[in-house]
């Protein structure tokens, strides 16, 4: 068998495993009011959308427990805080629960409670959750997760967004919801070559929304999801009404003199306001002490990837470190998310072996064009207080030239939808209200 035949056989085996038993279960969940029922039949036949169900083999879960039990631990840190990284006692406590108390099957049930699908776009199988609202005139919305996240971080907003009347909202504020997994993350296929940068993913998301029959829609994201939504905004494909982000790209919004000071390590310009000076100081601290993970994955994703693929504890430490840094309850992710929620996400990365492939988006973005054009379509921004970078409105307007909504809320961090799903959902209702058709 040639190398090409071996690769094709492997891809077919993967698809067969993923799609096994999916159709009946997924369509039973969907019911009659599905987007598939609304979409053009010839498009579906040509573009091949498959129902999907998560069914991880028991052998993979046994292998995980055995690896956890065989962990070789390092010496403890030599400081009393997490200045050197994840503290040994905290990680050992989490791993002990992961090995003896955590139940992945409950995580599977969370995912399988929602309609999931695979479709091939630009040569890759893309996994996505698709939930249509029961309310008439719901606005189609695609939300993109980030790193080290997944669709798990978005599941708690499905109810509030698709059924607002059950969560303090009005029927006229409902959304049809599409939650894709970024290529190389979760159950989406891993790119076999280069080029899957945010711009290419943005174009794929437009294909996905139109393949589902949505002629008009809006996009939302945090972390990489925000960068992908920004790329969609710059591309401005027909039918994209606007975007909302809960994370603003620093490189596109910091004024040039401030950016120069940050790059060189110089003091802040003397004419900054109190608010701007606080943003400068936080950005400087992040670049000096919190940016190492991105520098590694932006330059050596393959090198760090060996440890992430071989050691579940190594993977957990790499992710837990950023959870601790970025949640609103700084240093204490368990105060913002349950241990099960944290482990649902980490276990998904482990079982799909996507620690390495997910990191490559940093490399792809670093290899791309660093110049960013302004975004001229309607854009909305929510600033959560635990976000790493919280620029003032005047800075946001440097890139979002048609800023229709800007709001600062009083709780929630980098993983806003995960940490504060009700507040996050309320923000999206308010942000996109001006873009709804009568």
C-alpha positions in Angstrom: 0.0 0.0 0.0 1.4 3.4 -0.9 1.7 6.3 1.6 -1.2 8.0 -0.1 -3.4 4.9 0.1 -2.5 4.5 3.8 -3.5 8.1 4.5 -6.8 7.7 2.7 -7.5 4.5 4.5 -6.7 6.2 7.8 -9.1 9.0 7.0 -11.9 6.7 6.1 -11.4 4.7 9.3 -11.5 7.9 11.3 -14.7 9.0 9.6 -16.3 5.6 10.1 -15.5 5.7 13.8 -16.8 9.2 14.2 -20.0 8.6 12.3 -20.8 5.2 13.7 -24.3 5.2 15.1 -24.7 8.9 14.6 -27.6 9.3 12.2 -30.5 7.8 14.2 -29.4 9.4 17.5 -28.8 12.9 16.1 -31.9 13.1 14.1 -34.0 11.9 17.1 -32.6 14.9 19.0 -33.2 17.3 16.1 -36.8 16.7 15.5 -38.7 18.3 12.6 -37.6 22.0 13.0 -34.0 21.6 11.9 -31.8 23.7 9.8 -31.3 20.7 7.6 -35.1 20.7 6.9 -34.8 24.4 5.9 -31.8 24.0 3.7 -31.9 23.4 0.0 -31.9 19.6 -0.7 -29.5 19.8 -3.7 -27.0 21.7 -1.5 -27.2 19.1 1.2 -26.7 16.3 -1.3 -23.7 18.1 -2.8 -22.1 19.3 0.4 -22.6 16.2 2.5 -23.6 17.1 6.1 -23.4 14.1 8.5 -25.0 13.8 11.9 -22.4 13.1 14.5 -22.3 11.5 17.9 -19.4 11.2 20.4 -18.6 7.6 21.3 -15.1 7.3 22.8 -13.9 3.6 23.1 -13.6 2.3 26.7 -10.0 1.3 25.9 -9.0 5.0 25.4 -10.4 5.8 28.9 -8.6 2.9 30.5 -5.3 4.1 28.8 -5.9 7.6 30.2 -6.3 6.3 33.8 -3.3 4.1 33.5 -1.2 7.0 32.3 -2.4 9.2 35.2 -1.6 6.5 37.7 2.0 6.2 36.3 2.7 9.9 36.4 6.3 10.9 37.4 5.9 14.2 39.3 8.5 17.0 39.4 9.7 18.6 42.6 7.4 21.3 44.1 7.9 24.9 43.3 10.3 26.9 45.4 7.9 29.9 46.0 4.6 30.2 47.9 2.5 31.3 44.9 2.1 30.4 41.2 4.8 32.7 40.0 6.7 29.7 38.7 3.6 28.1 37.2 1.0 25.6 38.3 1.6 24.6 41.9 2.3 20.9 42.5 -0.4 20.4 45.2 -3.1 22.0 43.1 -2.3 19.9 40.0 -2.0 16.7 42.1 -5.4 17.3 43.6 -7.0 17.8 40.2 -5.2 14.7 38.7 -6.2 12.5 41.6 -9.9 13.4 40.9 -9.3 12.9 37.2 -8.1 9.4 37.8 -10.5 8.2 40.5 -13.6 10.4 40.4 -14.1 12.0 37.0 -16.6 10.5 34.6 -16.0 11.3 30.9 -19.3 9.6 30.0 -21.1 12.5 31.6 -19.2 14.9 29.3 -20.2 12.8 26.3 -23.8 13.1 27.4 -23.5 16.9 27.6 -22.3 17.0 24.0 -24.7 14.3 22.7 -27.6 16.3 24.2 -27.2 18.7 21.3 -27.4 18.1 17.5 -23.9 17.7 16.2 -22.7 17.3 12.6 -19.6 16.9 10.4 -19.3 18.6 7.0 -16.3 18.9 4.7 -15.1 22.4 3.9 -12.0 23.2 1.9 -10.8 19.6 2.4 -11.3 19.3 6.1 -14.1 17.6 8.1 -15.5 20.3 10.4 -17.4 19.4 13.6 -20.2 21.7 14.8 -23.1 21.9 17.1 -26.3 23.4 15.5 -29.4 24.3 17.5 -32.3 26.1 16.0 -34.5 28.3 18.1 -38.2 27.5 18.4 -38.9 31.2 18.1 -39.9 32.8 14.8 -37.4 35.2 13.2 -34.5 34.0 15.3 -31.2 35.6 14.2 -28.5 33.0 13.0 -25.4 33.3 15.1 -22.1 31.5 14.8 -19.9 31.5 17.9 -16.3 30.4 17.8 -14.3 29.1 20.9 -10.7 29.8 21.6 -7.6 28.1 23.1 -7.3 26.3 25.4 -11.1 26.0 25.0 -13.6 24.1 22.9 -17.3 23.9 22.3 -17.6 22.8 25.9 -17.0 26.4 26.9 -20.1 27.5 24.9 -22.7 24.9 25.9 -24.1 26.9 28.8 -25.2 29.7 26.5 -27.2 27.5 24.2 -30.4 27.7 26.3 -30.2 31.4 27.0 -29.6 32.3 23.4 -31.9 29.9 21.6 -34.7 30.1 24.2 -34.5 33.6 25.7 -38.0 33.5 27.2 -36.9 30.8 29.6 -33.9 33.0 30.7 -35.2 36.5 31.3 -35.2 37.6 27.6 -37.8 38.2 24.9 -38.8 35.9 22.0 -37.7 38.6 19.6 -34.1 38.2 20.9 -33.7 34.6 20.0 -30.8 33.1 18.0 -30.3 30.0 15.8 -26.9 28.8 17.1 -23.9 27.3 15.3 -20.9 26.3 17.4 -18.0 24.9 15.2 -14.8 23.4 16.4 -11.8 25.1 14.9 -9.7 22.9 12.6 -7.2 20.9 14.7 -9.4 21.3 17.8 -11.8 18.8 19.2 -13.6 16.6 16.7 -12.8 18.8 13.7 -10.1 17.3 11.4 -6.5 18.3 11.8 -4.9 20.2 8.9 -2.3 18.1 7.1 -0.6 21.2 5.6 -0.1 24.8 6.3 -2.4 27.7 5.7 -5.2 27.3 8.1 -4.9 30.7 9.6 -7.8 32.9 11.0 -8.5 34.3 7.6 -9.0 30.9 6.0 -11.1 29.7 8.9 -13.2 32.9 8.6 -13.9 32.0 4.9 -14.8 28.4 6.0 -17.3 29.7 8.5 -19.1 31.8 5.9 -19.3 28.6 3.8 -20.7 26.7 6.8 -23.4 29.3 7.5 -24.6 29.5 3.9 -24.4 25.7 3.6 -26.9 25.6 6.5 -29.2 27.9 4.6 -28.5 31.1 6.4 -28.4 34.0 4.0 -27.9 36.5 6.8 -26.1 36.0 10.1 -23.9 37.4 12.8 -20.6 36.2 14.3 -19.2 36.2 17.8 -16.0 35.1 19.5 -13.5 35.4 22.3 -9.8 34.6 22.2 -9.2 32.9 18.8 -12.9 33.2 18.1 -12.6 36.9 18.3 -9.6 36.9 15.9 -11.6 34.8 13.5 -14.7 37.0 13.9 -12.5 40.0 13.2 -11.2 38.3 10.0 -14.8 37.7 9.0 -15.5 41.4 9.6 -12.6 42.4 7.4 -13.7 40.0 4.6 -17.3 41.2 5.0 -18.9 38.4 3.0 -22.4 39.1 1.7 -24.9 38.3 4.5 -22.6 38.9 7.5 -24.6 41.6 9.3 -22.1 42.2 12.1 -19.8 40.8 14.7 -19.4 40.9 18.5 -16.2 40.1 20.4 -15.4 39.8 24.1 -11.6 40.0 23.5 -9.9 42.7 21.5 -6.7 42.2 19.6 -4.0 44.3 21.2 -2.0 44.7 18.0 -4.9 46.3 16.1 -6.0 48.9 18.7 -3.0 50.2 20.7 -1.9 53.6 19.5 1.5 53.5 17.8 3.5 55.4 20.5 2.1 53.2 23.2 2.8 50.0 21.1 6.4 51.2 20.6 6.9 51.7 24.3 5.6 48.2 25.0 7.9 46.6 22.4 11.0 48.4 23.7 10.2 48.1 27.4 10.2 51.9 27.7 8.1 53.8 30.3 4.5 54.7 29.4 4.0 58.0 27.5 3.4 60.9 29.9 0.2 62.0 28.4 -1.9 58.9 29.1 -5.1 59.1 31.0 -5.5 57.1 34.3 -7.5 54.4 32.4 -4.9 54.3 29.5 -2.0 54.0 32.0 -3.7 51.1 33.7 -4.1 49.3 30.4 -0.5 50.0 29.5 0.8 48.6 32.8 -1.3 45.4 32.5 -0.2 44.9 28.9 3.4 45.3 29.9 3.0 42.8 32.7 1.4 40.3 30.4 4.1 40.6 27.7 6.8 40.2 30.3 5.3 37.4 32.5 2.3 35.9 30.8 3.1 35.7 27.0 5.6 32.7 27.1 3.0 30.1 26.1 2.1 32.0 22.9 5.7 32.6 22.0 6.4 28.9 22.3 3.4 27.8 20.2 3.9 30.6 17.8 7.5 29.3 17.0 7.7 25.7 18.2 4.3 24.1 18.3 5.7 20.7 17.3 8.3 20.7 20.0 5.9 21.4 22.9 3.5 19.0 21.2 5.4 15.9 22.0 4.8 16.4 25.7 1.2 17.4 25.2 0.5 14.2 23.2 2.3 11.8 25.5 1.5 13.0 29.0 -2.1 13.8 30.1 -0.6 15.5 33.2 1.6 17.6 31.0 -1.4 18.6 28.9 -3.4 19.4 32.0 -0.7 21.6 33.5 -0.3 23.5 30.2 -4.0 24.3 30.1 -4.6 24.8 33.8 -1.9 27.5 33.9 -3.8 29.6 31.4 -7.2 28.9 33.1 -5.7 30.2 36.4 -4.2 33.3 34.7 -7.3 34.3 32.7 -10.5 33.5 34.8 -12.0 36.4 36.8 -11.0 34.6 40.0 -7.3 35.0 39.2 -5.2 31.9 40.3 -8.3 30.0 41.4 -10.0 28.5 38.3 -12.1 26.2 40.5 -13.9 29.3 41.9 -15.1 30.1 38.4 -15.5 26.6 36.9 -16.2 23.2 38.4 -13.5 20.5 38.4 -15.7 18.6 36.0 -16.0 21.5 33.6 -12.2 22.0 33.6 -11.6 18.3 33.0 -14.3 17.9 30.3 -12.3 20.4 28.3 -8.8 18.9 29.0 -10.1 15.3 28.5 -11.5 16.3 25.1 -8.1 17.5 24.0 -6.4 14.3 25.4 -8.9 11.9 23.7 -8.7 13.6 20.4 -4.9 14.1 20.6 -5.2 17.8 19.7 -2.8 19.4 22.1 -0.3 19.8 19.2 -2.6 20.5 16.3 -4.5 23.2 18.3 -1.3 25.0 19.1 -0.4 25.4 15.5 -2.9 28.2 15.0 -0.4 30.4 16.9 2.3 29.4 14.4 -0.1 30.0 11.4 -1.0 33.4 12.7 2.6 34.4 13.4 3.5 33.3 9.8 0.7 35.5 8.3 0.4 39.2 7.6 0.8 41.3 10.7 -0.9 44.4 9.2 -4.6 44.6 10.0 -7.1 46.7 8.1 -10.0 48.5 9.9 -13.3 46.6 10.2 -16.1 48.6 8.5 -19.1 46.4 9.2 -21.1 46.9 12.4 -19.2 45.6 15.4 -19.9 45.3 19.1 -17.6 44.8 22.1 -18.1 43.7 25.7 -15.3 44.2 28.1 -15.2 41.7 30.9 -13.2 42.7 34.0 -11.1 39.5 34.1 -10.0 39.8 30.4 -6.3 40.2 29.9 -6.5 43.3 27.7 -9.3 45.9 28.4 -8.8 48.9 26.1 -10.9 52.1 26.3 -13.6 52.7 23.8 -11.5 55.2 21.9 -8.9 52.6 21.3 -11.5 50.0 20.1 -12.7 52.6 17.6 -9.3 52.5 15.9 -10.2 49.1 14.4 -14.0 48.9 14.7 -14.9 52.0 12.6 -18.7 51.2 12.9 -18.8 50.4 16.6 -22.5 50.0 17.4 -22.1 48.7 21.0 -19.4 49.0 23.7 -20.1 48.0 27.3 -18.0 47.2 30.3 -19.5 44.6 32.7 -18.7 43.9 36.4 -17.9 40.2 36.4 -16.5 37.5 34.2 -13.1 36.8 32.7 -11.5 35.6 29.5 -13.8 32.6 29.2 -16.9 34.8 29.4 -19.5 32.4 28.0 -18.2 29.6 30.3 -17.9 31.7 33.5 -20.9 34.0 33.1 -23.3 32.4 30.6 -26.4 34.5 31.6 -24.5 37.8 31.5 -22.7 36.8 28.3 -26.1 36.0 26.6 -27.6 39.2 27.8 -24.7 41.1 26.2 -25.2 39.4 22.9 -28.9 40.2 22.9 -28.2 43.9 23.5 -25.3 44.0 21.1 -27.1 42.5 18.1 -30.4 44.2 18.8 -29.8 47.0 16.2 -29.0 44.4 13.5 -32.3 42.4 13.7 -34.7 42.7 10.8 -38.3 43.9 11.7 
